[in-house]
Amino acid sequence: MKKKHLFFAFIFLAGSLMSDPTCFERAARRNLGPSGVPTDASLEEVARPSQASYLSICSKELAAPYQSGESPSLQEGVLQIEKRTDSGMMNISSYPMIDSNKWDLSASATYWKAEQDGTEWASILSVAPEGEENFNFRRIDFNWNWGFKAGIGYNMMQHDEWDTQLFYSWFHTNHQSSIDLPQSNTPSAGILAIFTTPSDINGSALRAGKIYWKIKYNMFDWELGRGYRVSKHLSMRPHIGAKSGWIYQNVHGYYTAYSNHSTPFLAKNEFWGIGPSGGINTKWGLKSTKEHFISLLADFGGSWMWGHWKVLHKYKKNGTPEEFSNLSQNLGAFNLQVLMGLGWDTNFNNDRCHFSIRLGYEVQHWFNQLQFLPPGDTIRFNYDLTLQGGTFDVRLDF
């Protein structure tokens, strides 16, 4: 009867090899490289036919509690496999160290450019001698500006090696645009105003205008994730969490008529929201040595935030202040983001610390972010906001 139990236990152990890479990892950890993670050499040595086979290694790992001579039943074998010594991990962790719980700090420098749809603020109307009318729209072309990110995290080694991260992102940008047509008693061109109505002042056509547009982006991200190895050269980190913050857009300017009378205007689009987020970080290994690791990076994420919009639009009509549009309501906000680039990692201080650098191109797309209602229209338009540019990130695990 004992031989029968041992036979079934052996068959079960052999079948579990396809679903238990942690045995392979535990064997590889016996020959760790200087980086604190299994090196190519250690992995190859475990799998080398001249050494103990993968089957025998895993069999020894899983059958160790029964070397005293007692015969395990099939059910006991299943329970023992589920009680893995590495906290039940079914996938090898990609965490750079296998020591105790670890903290990490990160900082990023961003050089981004904002693209806000719906920023047309004036149109220059010119009339050709033959009577043909031509329109030349002017819109906001935001400057490239610097921003930053800061983060702190903690790796829960004793809980399946999950990690939790908290990030703060800051980015402000602005642009100023103006039009100044030559003064003339019989003008052949004029400006069609978009932020005021009508496009004249006391019957005089507009000849000049100026606008200043500023975007303030402040966002907090909390993530709960776990990194694991899919293969020797590919690792992934799925994560869930929450996103919260605000995006304020402030606009002010004026239009001037040929009569030199001016009409100032003011507009605000203020958003605040909070909601769930999720995504996946991937690392594709290119080159590795005993101390350095170079990889391709591709991170994808998104969020759905329940937000509050406050939209205000004021201007003076013939010298009298008027409030054209005022919106204050709750709406949903959807966001997608991606980062692709290169990364470099290394361990130091006897593998007690880890340092990494990432350089990539990042894009964030915010759907329906601008909620302005242009003067003269009865339907509100929703315009998307895109933030894109370079991101340079450094991280220290200790």
Secondary structure, DSSP 8 states (H G I E B T S, - for coil): -HHHHHHHHHHHHHHGGGG-HHHHHHHHGGG--TTSS--HHHHHHHH-TTS--HHHHHHHHHHGGGTTS----HHHHHHHHHS-TTTT-SS-B--S--SS-EEEEEEEEEEEEEEETT---EEEEEE-TTS-EEEEEE-----EEEEEEEEEEEEETTTTTEEEEEEEEEEEEEEEEEEE----SS-SEEEEESSSSSSEETTEEEEEEEEEEEEEEEEEEEEEE--EEEETTEEEEEEEEEEEEEEEEEEEEEEEETTS-EEEEEEEEEEEEEEEEEEEEEEEEEEE-SSEEEEEEEEEEEEEEEEEEEEEEEEEETTEEEEEEEEEEEEEEEEEEEEEEEEEEEEETTTTEEEEEEEEEEEEEEEEEE----TT-SS---EEEEEEEEEEEEEEE-
